[in-house]
Amino acid sequence: MIGWYVHHHGHGHVARFLAVTPHVRTPVVAFSSMPRPTGLPGDVEWIDLPPDADEYTRPDGSTADPRDGDPTVRGHLHWAPRDHPGHRARLALIAATAVERPLTTMVVDVSVEVVVFARLLGLHTLAMTQPGLRTDAPHALAFDLADGILAPWARGVVSEDALGAHVDRVTWTGGISRFDGRERSAARDERSVLLLGRVLDDHVREDVVTRLRSRGWDVTSAGHDAASRIDDPWPLLTRSTVVVSAAGQNSVADLAAAGARAVVVAQERPFDEQQHTADALERRGLARQGDSRIGPAALVELIERAAEDDPDWSRWQVAGAAGRMAAAIDAVLP
């Protein structure tokens, strides 16, 4: 049996889990603070982990902030707060499952602490990584201990300084998209823009929409709030002339699967993950980039330039990526 730790920040980690697990031949049990995702097959167990970043109550009744509990252990870890009952319970649930079930392997997307803990439990470990400046001591520890490292992008397209010493254990799978293999629209609309997700402040987005429409563009905004959220953006991704999106791994893989002309707006993330990705996309001629502080006029100019681009998204190697990750996981199984 495979354990799979799904980080609770954003929707990218769970989207990757949902894309890969159908290709895995071994039963999977997932651990996460996120709610069980809709559509997850019933034979995949989902263990709810308690939160470990909220305030908690001490035995004396006082309230404590986990940030005051030396959570980085003087820079050796990323998050292991002292005295937090949720943190302790999370690890206890993982350990209990490893004892009670035929668990042999743990896929960790992403947590240095869970990689270390799984290896201490004697499990075979696979550490998911992401782009960005990950040369710090905690990442080095996780990469040192992992039996394999999974990089969900094409080799060589993103700077990989942190992986150089571990190249013998890295599998570059290509970008993993839930839309891999799905047919694209027959033709793209002329002068249409999709603003996908909450990548712009509301006032900037509204200004951009006004400016684009005054220049003859049809504009659709989707996913910037609960009311505009759509379950299936694929038709819009494949039909729009230009897509404006974040630069997260799942967003970029979806752009690649759709063959989209794109402007990526890098969001602030730990270790500059999205900025590193956006830089790589621009260097490779795959997308235009702006940062989260870009103004409306500059973004409109980027969109109109992107409309003339012809990106070769095959370089992101989305086709078959989920299967390649599943094969790398199977290869580590005892």
C-alpha positions in Angstrom: 0.0 0.0 0.0 1.1 3.5 -0.8 0.6 6.5 1.5 0.3 9.9 -0.2 0.7 13.2 1.7 -1.3 16.0 0.0 -0.3 19.5 1.2 -3.3 21.7 2.0 -2.1 25.0 0.5 -4.0 25.8 -2.7 -5.6 23.2 -5.1 -2.5 22.2 -7.1 -1.3 19.3 -4.8 -4.7 17.6 -4.8 -5.1 18.2 -8.5 -1.8 16.4 -9.1 -2.9 13.6 -6.8 -6.2 13.1 -8.7 -4.3 13.1 -12.0 -1.7 10.5 -11.1 -3.5 8.0 -8.8 -5.6 6.4 -11.6 -2.3 5.3 -13.1 -0.9 3.8 -9.9 -1.3 0.0 -9.7 -1.1 -0.2 -5.9 -3.8 0.8 -3.3 -3.4 4.3 -2.0 -4.3 6.0 1.3 -4.1 9.8 1.3 -3.3 12.0 4.2 -4.3 15.7 4.1 -5.9 18.6 6.0 -7.9 19.3 2.9 -11.4 17.8 2.6 -11.8 14.7 0.6 -12.0 15.8 -3.0 -15.2 15.3 -4.9 -15.0 12.5 -7.4 -12.2 10.6 -5.6 -12.9 6.9 -6.2 -14.4 5.1 -3.2 -11.5 2.6 -3.0 -9.0 5.4 -2.2 -9.0 6.1 1.5 -8.7 9.7 2.7 -7.4 10.3 6.2 -8.2 13.8 7.6 -5.2 15.4 9.3 -5.8 18.0 12.0 -4.4 21.5 11.3 -1.0 22.4 12.7 -0.7 26.1 11.9 -3.6 27.5 13.9 -3.5 29.0 17.4 -4.0 26.3 20.2 -4.8 26.2 23.9 -2.1 25.3 26.4 -2.8 23.1 29.4 -3.1 26.2 31.5 -5.9 27.6 29.3 -3.8 30.3 27.6 -3.7 30.7 23.8 -0.5 30.1 21.9 0.7 30.9 18.4 2.7 28.1 16.8 5.0 30.6 15.3 6.3 31.2 18.8 7.3 27.5 19.2 10.5 27.6 17.2 8.8 25.8 14.3 11.9 25.9 12.1 14.2 24.4 14.8 16.8 27.1 14.2 16.5 26.7 10.5 16.8 22.9 10.2 13.2 22.3 9.4 10.3 24.3 7.8 7.5 23.6 10.3 7.6 21.6 13.5 6.1 23.8 16.2 6.6 22.8 19.8 3.6 21.8 21.9 1.1 22.0 19.1 -1.5 19.2 19.6 -2.5 19.3 15.9 1.1 18.8 14.8 1.6 15.9 17.1 -1.7 14.3 16.1 -0.9 14.5 12.4 2.3 12.6 12.8 0.6 10.1 15.1 -2.0 9.4 12.5 0.6 8.7 9.9 2.6 6.5 12.2 -0.6 4.5 13.3 -1.5 3.9 9.7 2.0 2.7 8.9 1.7 0.2 11.8 -1.9 -0.9 11.1 -1.9 -1.2 7.3 0.5 -2.8 4.8 2.0 0.6 4.1 5.4 0.3 2.4 5.9 3.6 0.6 5.1 7.3 1.1 4.7 9.9 -1.6 5.1 13.4 -0.1 3.7 16.4 -1.9 5.1 18.4 -0.2 6.6 18.5 3.3 10.2 18.1 4.5 9.0 17.0 7.9 6.8 14.2 6.4 9.6 13.0 4.3 11.9 12.8 7.3 9.2 11.2 9.5 8.3 8.6 6.8 11.9 7.6 6.5 12.3 7.3 10.2 9.3 4.9 10.1 11.2 2.8 7.7 9.1 3.6 4.7 10.3 4.0 1.1 10.0 7.7 0.4 9.3 9.8 -2.7 9.7 13.5 -2.3 7.8 15.8 -4.7 9.6 19.0 -5.5 8.7 22.3 -7.1 10.6 25.0 -8.9 12.2 27.8 -6.9 15.2 28.5 -4.7 15.2 25.3 -2.7 18.9 25.1 -1.7 18.1 25.6 2.0 19.0 23.1 4.7 15.5 21.6 5.2 15.1 20.9 1.4 18.6 19.4 1.3 17.7 17.1 4.2 14.6 15.9 2.5 16.4 15.3 -0.8 19.2 13.4 1.0 16.7 11.1 2.7 14.3 10.4 -0.1 14.6 7.2 -2.2 13.4 9.2 -5.2 12.6 12.8 -6.1 9.6 13.7 -8.4 9.9 16.9 -10.5 6.7 17.6 -12.3 8.2 19.5 -15.2 10.4 18.7 -18.2 14.1 18.4 -17.5 16.1 21.4 -18.3 13.4 24.0 -18.7 13.5 25.3 -15.1 16.7 26.0 -13.1 17.4 23.1 -10.9 20.3 24.0 -8.7 18.9 22.2 -5.6 18.7 18.9 -7.5 22.2 18.7 -8.9 23.6 16.6 -6.1 20.7 14.2 -6.3 20.3 13.8 -10.1 20.6 10.0 -9.9 17.3 9.9 -7.9 15.3 12.5 -9.8 12.5 11.7 -12.2 11.4 14.6 -14.4 7.9 13.6 -15.4 6.8 16.6 -17.5 3.9 18.9 -16.5 1.0 17.0 -15.0 -2.4 18.2 -16.2 -5.9 16.8 -15.6 -6.6 17.6 -19.2 -3.8 15.5 -20.8 -5.2 13.6 -23.8 -8.4 15.7 -24.0 -9.3 17.1 -27.5 -8.9 20.8 -28.1 -11.5 23.0 -29.6 -11.4 23.0 -33.4 -10.5 26.7 -33.6 -9.8 29.6 -31.4 -12.0 32.7 -31.1 -10.6 35.9 -32.5 -9.6 38.6 -30.0 -10.8 36.8 -26.9 -9.1 36.8 -23.5 -9.6 34.5 -20.5 -8.6 35.9 -17.1 -8.3 32.7 -15.2 -8.2 32.5 -11.4 -7.5 35.2 -8.8 -4.2 36.5 -10.3 -5.1 40.2 -10.2 -6.5 42.5 -7.6 -10.1 43.2 -8.3 -9.6 46.9 -9.2 -6.7 45.9 -11.6 -8.8 43.1 -13.2 -11.8 45.5 -13.7 -9.5 48.1 -15.3 -7.9 45.5 -17.6 -11.4 44.3 -18.7 -12.5 47.8 -19.5 -9.3 48.6 -21.5 -9.5 45.4 -23.4 -13.1 45.8 -24.4 -12.5 49.3 -25.5 -9.9 47.8 -27.9 -12.3 45.3 -29.3 -11.5 42.2 -27.2 -14.0 39.9 -25.8 -13.1 39.1 -22.1 -14.1 36.3 -19.8 -13.1 36.3 -16.1 -13.4 33.0 -14.3 -12.3 31.7 -11.0 -11.5 35.0 -9.3 -14.2 34.4 -6.6 -16.6 31.7 -5.6 -19.3 33.0 -7.9 -17.1 32.9 -11.0 -15.6 29.5 -10.2 -16.1 26.9 -13.0 -15.6 23.2 -12.8 -14.4 22.7 -16.3 -12.3 25.6 -17.8 -11.1 23.4 -20.7 -13.4 24.8 -23.4 -12.4 28.4 -22.4 -8.7 27.4 -22.3 -8.7 26.0 -25.8 -11.0 28.5 -27.4 -9.5 31.8 -26.1 -6.9 33.8 -28.1 -4.9 34.5 -24.9 -5.1 33.2 -21.4 -3.9 35.1 -18.4 -3.1 32.7 -15.6 -0.9 32.2 -12.5 2.4 30.5 -12.9 1.8 27.5 -10.6 2.7 24.0 -11.8 -0.8 22.9 -12.4 -1.8 26.1 -14.1 1.1 25.9 -16.5 0.6 22.3 -17.3 -3.0 23.1 -18.2 -1.9 25.9 -20.5 0.5 23.5 -22.1 -2.2 20.8 -22.6 -4.4 23.5 -24.2 -1.5 24.8 -26.4 -2.5 28.3 -25.1 -1.0 31.6 -25.9 -0.5 32.9 -22.4 0.5 35.7 -20.1 1.5 34.3 -16.7 1.3 36.5 -13.6 3.7 35.1 -11.0 2.1 35.0 -7.5 4.2 35.4 -4.4 4.9 31.9 -3.1 7.6 30.4 -0.8 11.0 30.0 -2.4 9.9 32.2 -5.4 8.3 29.1 -7.1 6.1 30.9 -9.5 8.7 33.6 -10.4 11.2 30.9 -11.3 8.6 29.2 -13.4 7.5 32.4 -15.1 11.2 33.3 -15.9 11.6 29.8 -17.5 8.5 30.1 -19.6 9.6 33.5 -20.9 13.2 32.3 -21.6 11.8 29.4 -23.6 9.3 31.5 -25.6 6.3 29.6 -24.0 4.6 32.6 -22.4 4.8 36.2 -21.6 5.2 37.1 -17.9 4.3 39.8 -15.5 4.5 40.0 -11.7 1.7 40.4 -9.2 2.3 44.2 -9.2 1.8 44.7 -13.0 -0.4 47.6 -13.9 -3.5 47.4 -16.2 -1.9 49.2 -19.2 1.2 47.0 -19.1 -0.8 43.9 -18.8 -3.0 44.8 -21.8 0.2 45.4 -23.8 1.5 42.0 -22.8 -1.8 40.3 -23.8 -1.8 41.9 -27.3 1.8 40.8 -27.8 1.0 37.3 -26.6 -1.7 37.1 -29.2 1.0 37.0 -31.9 3.0 34.2 -30.2 3.4 30.6 -31.4 4.5 28.7 -28.3 5.8 25.1 -28.7 4.3 23.7 -25.5 5.5 20.2 -26.4 8.6 21.2 -24.5 6.7 21.1 -21.3 6.1 17.3 -21.9 2.5 17.1 -20.6 1.6 14.1 -22.8 1.9 11.0 -20.6 3.3 12.8 -17.6 0.9 11.4 -15.0 1.7 7.9 -16.2 5.4 8.6 -16.0 5.0 9.8 -12.4 3.0 6.7 -11.5 5.8 4.5 -13.1 8.4 6.2 -11.0 6.3 5.6 -7.9 5.9 1.9 -8.8 9.6 1.6 -9.3 10.3 2.4 -5.7 7.9 -0.1 -4.3 9.6 -3.0 -2.5 
